[in-house]
Amino acid sequence: MSERVASLETLMHQASMTADVYLHEAIEAVEKRMGEGAAEKFPQIVAAFIQAASHDYLAAVVAGRVAPALEDIARLDVGDSMRGLGSAIEEAGQAIAAGLSS
């Protein structure tokens, strides 16, 4: 799998941009559902929204990275060597690591 990997500086910048998007979305959603001023009055709801959004994104990334590796493992025949299983597990670990770092 050939994939372009962003630099740590780019990832750090992107993380703050993503947090800003989550913040604006959270405020808009809370104000829409609970009325004007609710986001300021209940910052814990805004924080929970942001946390839920970031967890949802992380879960989607990890699932997207792990699923192909798990499919490879599922296709292994019982007669495959332990080396083949070890390789599939290593690929799954790399997919998880790649998903967590992107």
LOLUM-346082 format. One line per 4 residues: number of its first residue (from 1); their letters; for each residue x, y, z of N, C-alpha, C, O. Coordinates in Angstrom, 1 decimal, decimal comma, always signed. Layout:
REM LOLUM-346082
NUM	A	X Y Z X Y Z X Y Z X Y Z ~ ...
END
This chain:
REM LOLUM-346082
1	MSER	+0,9 -1,2 +0,0 +0,0 +0,0 +0,0 +0,9 +1,2 +0,0 +1,7 +1,5 +1,0 ~ +0,8 +2,0 -1,0 +1,6 +3,2 -1,2 +0,7 +4,4 -0,8 -0,3 +4,6 -1,4 ~ +1,1 +5,1 +0,2 +0,3 +6,2 +0,7 +1,2 +7,3 +1,2 +2,2 +7,1 +1,8 ~ +0,8 +8,5 +0,8 +1,5 +9,7 +1,2 +1,3 +10,0 +2,7 +0,1 +10,0 +3,1
5	VASL	+2,3 +10,2 +3,5 +2,2 +10,4 +4,9 +2,6 +11,9 +5,2 +3,6 +12,3 +4,7 ~ +1,8 +12,6 +5,9 +2,0 +14,0 +6,2 +3,1 +14,1 +7,2 +3,3 +13,2 +8,1 ~ +3,8 +15,3 +7,2 +4,8 +15,5 +8,2 +4,2 +15,8 +9,6 +3,0 +16,1 +9,7 ~ +4,9 +15,7 +10,7 +4,4 +16,0 +12,0 +3,9 +17,4 +12,1 +2,9 +17,7 +12,7
9	ETLM	+4,6 +18,3 +11,5 +4,2 +19,7 +11,5 +2,8 +19,9 +10,8 +1,9 +20,6 +11,3 ~ +2,7 +19,2 +9,7 +1,4 +19,3 +8,9 +0,3 +18,7 +9,8 -0,8 +19,2 +9,8 ~ +0,6 +17,5 +10,4 -0,4 +16,9 +11,2 -0,9 +17,7 +12,4 -2,0 +17,8 +12,7 ~ +0,1 +18,4 +13,0 -0,2 +19,3 +14,1 -1,1 +20,5 +13,7 -2,0 +20,8 +14,4
13	HQAS	-0,8 +21,0 +12,5 -1,6 +22,1 +12,0 -3,0 +21,6 +11,7 -4,0 +22,3 +12,0 ~ -3,0 +20,5 +11,1 -4,3 +19,9 +10,7 -5,2 +19,6 +11,9 -6,4 +19,8 +11,9 ~ -4,5 +19,1 +13,0 -5,3 +18,8 +14,2 -5,9 +20,1 +14,8 -7,1 +20,0 +15,2 ~ -5,2 +21,2 +14,8 -5,9 +22,4 +15,3 -7,0 +22,9 +14,4 -8,0 +23,4 +14,9
17	MTAD	-6,8 +22,7 +13,1 -7,9 +23,1 +12,2 -9,1 +22,2 +12,4 -10,3 +22,7 +12,4 ~ -8,9 +20,9 +12,6 -10,0 +20,0 +12,9 -10,7 +20,3 +14,2 -11,9 +20,3 +14,2 ~ -9,9 +20,6 +15,2 -10,5 +21,0 +16,5 -11,4 +22,3 +16,3 -12,4 +22,4 +16,9 ~ -10,9 +23,2 +15,5 -11,7 +24,5 +15,3 -13,0 +24,1 +14,6 -14,0 +24,7 +15,0
21	VYLH	-13,0 +23,3 +13,6 -14,2 +22,9 +12,9 -15,1 +22,2 +13,9 -16,3 +22,5 +14,0 ~ -14,6 +21,3 +14,8 -15,5 +20,6 +15,8 -16,1 +21,6 +16,7 -17,2 +21,5 +17,1 ~ -15,3 +22,6 +17,1 -15,8 +23,6 +18,1 -16,9 +24,4 +17,4 -18,0 +24,6 +18,1 ~ -16,7 +24,9 +16,2 -17,8 +25,6 +15,5 -19,1 +24,8 +15,3 -20,2 +25,3 +15,5
25	EAIE	-18,9 +23,5 +14,9 -20,0 +22,6 +14,8 -20,7 +22,4 +16,1 -21,9 +22,3 +16,1 ~ -20,0 +22,2 +17,2 -20,5 +22,0 +18,5 -21,4 +23,2 +18,9 -22,5 +23,0 +19,4 ~ -20,8 +24,4 +18,8 -21,5 +25,6 +19,2 -22,8 +25,7 +18,4 -23,9 +26,0 +19,0 ~ -22,7 +25,5 +17,1 -23,9 +25,6 +16,2 -25,0 +24,6 +16,6 -26,2 +25,0 +16,7
29	AVEK	-24,6 +23,4 +16,9 -25,5 +22,3 +17,2 -26,2 +22,6 +18,5 -27,4 +22,4 +18,7 ~ -25,4 +23,0 +19,5 -26,0 +23,2 +20,9 -26,9 +24,4 +20,8 -28,0 +24,4 +21,4 ~ -26,5 +25,5 +20,1 -27,4 +26,7 +20,1 -28,7 +26,3 +19,3 -29,7 +26,8 +19,7 ~ -28,6 +25,5 +18,3 -29,8 +25,2 +17,5 -30,7 +24,4 +18,3 -32,0 +24,6 +18,2
33	RMGE	-30,2 +23,5 +19,1 -31,1 +22,5 +19,8 -31,6 +23,1 +21,2 -32,7 +22,8 +21,6 ~ -30,7 +23,9 +21,8 -31,0 +24,4 +23,2 -31,3 +25,9 +23,3 -31,6 +26,4 +24,4 ~ -31,1 +26,6 +22,2 -31,4 +28,0 +22,2 -30,1 +28,9 +22,3 -29,0 +28,4 +22,7 ~ -30,2 +30,1 +21,9 -29,1 +31,1 +21,9 -28,5 +31,2 +23,3 -29,2 +31,3 +24,3
37	GAAE	-27,2 +31,2 +23,4 -26,5 +31,3 +24,7 -26,3 +30,0 +25,4 -25,6 +29,9 +26,4 ~ -26,9 +28,9 +24,9 -26,7 +27,6 +25,5 -25,3 +27,1 +25,5 -24,8 +26,4 +26,5 ~ -24,6 +27,3 +24,5 -23,2 +26,8 +24,4 -22,3 +27,5 +25,4 -21,5 +26,8 +26,0 ~ -22,5 +28,7 +25,7 -21,8 +29,4 +26,7 -22,2 +29,0 +28,1 -21,4 +28,9 +29,0
41	KFPQ	-23,5 +28,8 +28,2 -24,0 +28,4 +29,5 -23,7 +27,0 +29,9 -23,5 +26,6 +31,1 ~ -23,6 +26,1 +28,9 -23,3 +24,7 +29,2 -22,0 +24,3 +28,4 -22,1 +23,5 +27,4 ~ -20,8 +24,7 +28,7 -19,6 +24,4 +28,0 -19,3 +22,9 +28,0 -18,6 +22,4 +27,1 ~ -19,8 +22,2 +29,0 -19,6 +20,8 +29,1 -20,3 +20,0 +28,0 -19,8 +19,0 +27,5
45	IVAA	-21,4 +20,5 +27,5 -22,1 +19,9 +26,3 -21,2 +20,1 +25,1 -21,1 +19,2 +24,2 ~ -20,7 +21,3 +24,9 -19,8 +21,6 +23,8 -18,6 +20,7 +23,8 -18,2 +20,1 +22,8 ~ -18,0 +20,5 +25,0 -16,8 +19,7 +25,1 -17,2 +18,2 +24,8 -16,4 +17,5 +24,1 ~ -18,3 +17,8 +25,3 -18,7 +16,4 +25,0 -19,0 +16,2 +23,5 -18,6 +15,1 +23,0
49	FIQA	-19,5 +17,2 +22,8 -19,8 +17,1 +21,4 -18,4 +16,9 +20,7 -18,3 +16,1 +19,8 ~ -17,5 +17,8 +21,0 -16,1 +17,7 +20,4 -15,5 +16,4 +20,6 -14,9 +15,8 +19,7 ~ -15,6 +15,9 +21,8 -15,0 +14,6 +22,2 -15,6 +13,5 +21,4 -15,0 +12,6 +20,8 ~ -16,9 +13,5 +21,3 -17,7 +12,5 +20,5 -17,3 +12,5 +19,0 -17,1 +11,5 +18,4
53	ASHD	-17,2 +13,7 +18,5 -16,8 +13,9 +17,1 -15,4 +13,3 +16,8 -15,2 +12,7 +15,8 ~ -14,5 +13,6 +17,7 -13,1 +13,2 +17,5 -13,0 +11,7 +17,7 -12,3 +11,0 +16,9 ~ -13,8 +11,1 +18,6 -13,8 +9,6 +18,8 -14,4 +8,9 +17,6 -13,9 +7,9 +17,1 ~ -15,4 +9,5 +17,0 -16,1 +9,0 +15,9 -15,1 +8,9 +14,7 -15,0 +8,0 +13,9
57	YLAA	-14,4 +10,0 +14,5 -13,4 +10,1 +13,4 -12,3 +9,1 +13,6 -12,0 +8,4 +12,6 ~ -11,8 +9,0 +14,8 -10,7 +8,0 +15,1 -11,2 +6,6 +14,8 -10,5 +5,8 +14,2 ~ -12,4 +6,3 +15,2 -13,0 +4,9 +15,0 -13,1 +4,6 +13,5 -12,8 +3,5 +13,1 ~ -13,5 +5,6 +12,7 -13,6 +5,4 +11,3 -12,3 +5,2 +10,7 -12,1 +4,3 +9,8
61	VVAG	-11,3 +5,9 +11,1 -9,9 +5,8 +10,5 -9,4 +4,4 +10,9 -8,8 +3,7 +10,0 ~ -9,5 +4,0 +12,1 -8,9 +2,7 +12,6 -9,7 +1,6 +11,8 -9,0 +0,7 +11,4 ~ -11,0 +1,7 +11,8 -11,7 +0,6 +11,1 -11,3 +0,5 +9,6 -11,2 -0,6 +9,1 ~ -11,1 +1,6 +9,0 -10,7 +1,6 +7,6 -9,3 +1,0 +7,4 -9,0 +0,4 +6,3
65	RVAP	-8,4 +1,2 +8,4 -7,1 +0,6 +8,3 -7,0 -0,9 +8,7 -6,3 -1,6 +8,1 ~ -7,8 -1,2 +9,6 -7,8 -2,6 +10,2 -8,6 -3,6 +9,3 -8,2 -4,7 +9,2 ~ -9,7 -3,2 +8,7 -10,5 -4,1 +8,0 -9,8 -4,9 +6,9 -10,0 -6,1 +6,9 ~ -9,0 -4,2 +6,1 -8,3 -5,0 +5,0 -7,4 -6,1 +5,6 -7,3 -7,2 +5,1
69	ALED	-6,7 -5,8 +6,7 -5,8 -6,7 +7,4 -6,6 -7,9 +8,0 -6,2 -9,0 +7,9 ~ -7,7 -7,6 +8,6 -8,5 -8,6 +9,1 -9,1 -9,5 +8,0 -9,3 -10,7 +8,2 ~ -9,4 -9,0 +6,9 -9,9 -9,8 +5,8 -8,8 -10,7 +5,3 -9,1 -11,9 +5,0 ~ -7,6 -10,3 +5,3 -6,5 -11,1 +4,9 -6,4 -12,3 +5,9 -6,1 -13,4 +5,5
73	IARL	-6,5 -12,0 +7,2 -6,4 -13,0 +8,2 -7,5 -14,0 +8,0 -7,3 -15,2 +8,2 ~ -8,7 -13,5 +7,8 -9,9 -14,4 +7,6 -9,7 -15,4 +6,4 -10,3 -16,5 +6,4 ~ -9,0 -14,9 +5,4 -8,8 -15,8 +4,2 -7,7 -16,9 +4,4 -7,5 -17,7 +3,5 ~ -7,0 -16,8 +5,5 -5,9 -17,8 +5,7 -6,6 -19,2 +5,9 -7,6 -19,4 +6,6
77	DVGD	-6,0 -20,2 +5,2 -6,4 -21,6 +5,3 -5,8 -22,1 +6,6 -4,8 -21,7 +7,1 ~ -6,4 -23,1 +7,1 -5,9 -23,8 +8,3 -4,5 -24,3 +8,1 -3,7 -24,4 +9,0 ~ -4,3 -24,8 +6,9 -3,0 -25,3 +6,5 -1,8 -24,3 +6,3 -0,7 -24,7 +6,2 ~ -2,1 -23,0 +6,3 -1,1 -22,0 +6,2 -0,1 -22,1 +7,3 -0,4 -22,5 +8,4
81	SMRG	+1,1 -21,7 +7,0 +2,2 -21,8 +8,0 +2,0 -20,7 +9,1 +1,3 -19,7 +8,9 ~ +2,6 -20,9 +10,2 +2,6 -19,9 +11,3 +3,3 -18,6 +10,8 +2,9 -17,5 +11,2 ~ +4,2 -18,7 +9,9 +4,8 -17,6 +9,3 +3,8 -16,7 +8,6 +3,8 -15,5 +8,7 ~ +2,9 -17,3 +7,9 +1,8 -16,6 +7,2 +0,9 -15,9 +8,1 +0,5 -14,7 +7,9
85	LGSA	+0,6 -16,6 +9,2 -0,3 -15,9 +10,2 +0,5 -14,8 +10,9 -0,1 -13,7 +11,1 ~ +1,7 -15,0 +11,2 +2,5 -13,9 +11,8 +2,6 -12,7 +10,9 +2,5 -11,6 +11,4 ~ +2,8 -13,0 +9,6 +2,8 -11,9 +8,7 +1,5 -11,1 +8,6 +1,5 -9,8 +8,6 ~ +0,4 -11,8 +8,7 -0,9 -11,2 +8,6 -1,1 -10,3 +9,9 -1,7 -9,2 +9,8
89	IEEA	-0,7 -10,9 +11,0 -0,8 -10,1 +12,3 +0,1 -8,9 +12,3 -0,4 -7,8 +12,7 ~ +1,3 -9,0 +11,7 +2,2 -7,9 +11,6 +1,5 -6,8 +10,7 +1,6 -5,6 +11,1 ~ +0,9 -7,2 +9,6 +0,3 -6,2 +8,7 -0,9 -5,6 +9,5 -1,1 -4,4 +9,3 ~ -1,6 -6,3 +10,3 -2,7 -5,7 +11,0 -2,2 -4,7 +12,0 -2,8 -3,6 +12,2
93	GQAI	-1,1 -5,0 +12,7 -0,5 -4,0 +13,6 +0,0 -2,8 +12,9 -0,2 -1,7 +13,4 ~ +0,5 -2,9 +11,7 +1,0 -1,8 +10,9 -0,2 -1,0 +10,5 -0,1 +0,3 +10,5 ~ -1,3 -1,6 +10,1 -2,5 -0,9 +9,7 -3,1 -0,1 +10,8 -3,5 +1,0 +10,7 ~ -3,1 -0,7 +12,0 -3,5 +0,0 +13,2 -2,6 +1,2 +13,5 -3,1 +2,3 +13,8
97	AAGL	-1,3 +1,0 +13,5 -0,4 +2,1 +13,7 -0,5 +3,2 +12,7 -0,5 +4,4 +13,1 ~ -0,7 +2,9 +11,4 -0,9 +3,9 +10,4 -2,2 +4,6 +10,6 -2,2 +5,9 +10,4 ~ -3,2 +3,9 +11,0 -4,5 +4,6 +11,3 -4,5 +5,5 +12,4 -5,1 +6,6 +12,4 ~ -3,7 +5,2 +13,4 -3,6 +6,1 +14,6 -2,7 +7,3 +14,4 -2,9 +8,3 +15,0
101	SS	-1,8 +7,2 +13,4 -0,9 +8,3 +13,1 -1,4 +9,2 +12,0 -0,8 +10,2 +11,7 ~ -2,5 +8,8 +11,4 -3,0 +9,7 +10,3 -4,2 +10,5 +10,7 -4,7 +11,3 +9,9
END
